[in-house]
Amino acid sequence: MSANGHDPRRRRFLAAAAAAAMGMAAALPRATIATDSAIRRPIPASDEWLPVIGLGTWLTFDVYQPESRLPVMRAFFEHGGGLIDSSPMYGEAEAVIGWCLERLGHPPGLFSATKVWTPGVATAPGQLADSLRLWGLERLDLQQIHNLVQWQRHIETLKAWKAEGRIRYLGVTTSHGRRHDELEQVMRTQPLDFVQFTYNVIDREAERRLLPLAAERGIAVIINRPFRGGSLFNRVRGRPLPPWAGEIDCANWAQFFLKYLVSHPAVTCAIPATTQAAHLHENMGAGRGRLPDAALRQDMLRYFQSL
């Protein structure tokens, strides 16, 4: 914090969010960088930029045949992907990630994000060591406290790890739209770099409190469950996209759902999960081309709700 009491990180982020909001007010704005490249958003803590579409691994990478996920991860990096999110809770996922990364030559664009998931603070260092070993890395980009488990104690550990250079960023997560009151408390009182929570066209409670607070505090936002566990596709199966979908370079429902999320100026990255390279290709398309402005976001909601 500067001597006059103002946080320069917060000022930078508010300026970026204001610029993004102004862009959303214009008619069908283009991305902030060339449309043939992945749309990126800044991490307020550092001004580092991340592609807005990442890769989740919950359930989808918990397999005993890691070769089956190699096409997905290869396609992810071919499309300019960066952030891969996992957790020790996700079974074999971290081991599968590491197996794939090794065979892909550890792509330079990787932004590694995993979690500490243990009720005991004494076991946290061992969990970090396991994650590093499984990913095949010397340092993690982002370590998060999984679903706020023992966050009051783990946050001190993560602060120490960051100071020691063992991790670059720290954060906390929730899922399924739960524990927003507690998450809000953590966001208001702790020096978080990232926060992760559920947000989609049905679960929009985050628009009321969490997203504005993240913008105010200069915290990067990762969105989980963007497809509501796949149930959103059941709602639209057999239904056509709106006639104006092409105006925001939207070719399928996956892109419709994701573009709604990442067009919010406080959102840094969404992490859809998939087992298929073809679906990965569709998801990554949401991170290119034009994004909806504020008025069109409302049209997207109205169209979805009418189905």
FENFENPE-V202338 format. One line per field, one symbol per residue. psi: psi as a letter, one per 40 degrees, with the letter a starting at -180 (. if undefined). A space follows every 50 residues. Layout:
psi->???
This chain:
psi->iideehhddddddddddddddddddihgiiieiieeihhiiihdeeeiii iehahiehddegiegddeedddddddddefichhhaidefbedddddddd ddeefgheehhhhaihghehddeddddddddddddfidiidhhihhfehf dddddddddddddeedidiiaiiiiffifdddddddddeigidiihihha edgeddddddddddddefhihhhifdeffedddddeheiiiideddeffh eidddddddddeeheehdiigiiiehdddddddddeeiaiiiaddddddd ddddde.
